[in-house]
Amino acid sequence: MSQRDSQHELDGRVVGEAIRRARKEAGLSNAGLARALSVGERTVTRWQAGVLTPSLPRLYAIAQTLNKPVAYFLELENAA
């Protein structure tokens, strides 16, 4: 993979940390977010750990559910 390609990949850890923060700000448990998105609780846990990265359509649904812009989940500052 070229350096240019790697610049456009989603960093699962960044996305996962942003999901965790936004979920907590929204007052939702992992189970509550999972229900809202029609996914398993383990999937939410794995997203937050950076083990899995949600697809872009799923990320859009997460953003809508947590009342955040999609960009919130892609910015490094959110994981700090």
N, C-alpha and C positions, 0 to 999 in steps of 0.2 A: 504494500500500500504506500502510495506516495505521501509526502508531507502535506501536500495540498488536500488530498482526500481526508486525511486525519483531522484537518482543521474543521471539516464539516460534519464530523460524526458527533452524535450526542454523547455526552459524558454521563453515564448511568448514575454515578455517584452524585453529580451536581443535580440532576433531575430528581433523584430519590430524596436528597436532603430537602429540596424545595417542596416536594410533595408532602414530606413529613411536617415541615414548618407550616405550610398552608393548611394542612388537615388539622393540626393542633389549633391554629388561629381560628379555624371555623368551628372548633369545639366538637369535632367528629373523632370517633374511635376508628381504628383500622377496620373493624367490622362494619361500622356505619358507612364509611367511604366505599367499602366493598359492595355493600347492598345498593348504594346509590348508583354504582357503576355496573352492577350485575356481573361482578367478578368474585372470585374467591378471596377470602381474607389473606390467604397465603400469597396471592398475587400482589396485593397491596404491600405486604411485608417485604416481598422480594424487590418490588420497585424501590421502596424506601432504602433498602440495603444496597441498591445499585447492582443487584444480581441480575435483574431483568430491567429493560428499558421499555416503557410503553411505546406503542406505535404512535405515529403523529395523530391519527384520528382519535385514539384513546387519550392521548395527551390533551387534545382539544376538549374532550368530554370531562377530563379531570379539571381542567381550567374552568370550564363552565360550572361544574359542581362546587368548586372551591372559590368561585367568584374572583378569579385572578386572570390576567392576560396570559396567553401561552408563553410570551417572552419571559414571564416571571420564572418559569421552570427551566429556562435555558441559560440564564445569566449566572456567571460564577459568583457574583457578589451574594447571591441568595444562599449559597452553601457555606459561607464563611461563618 
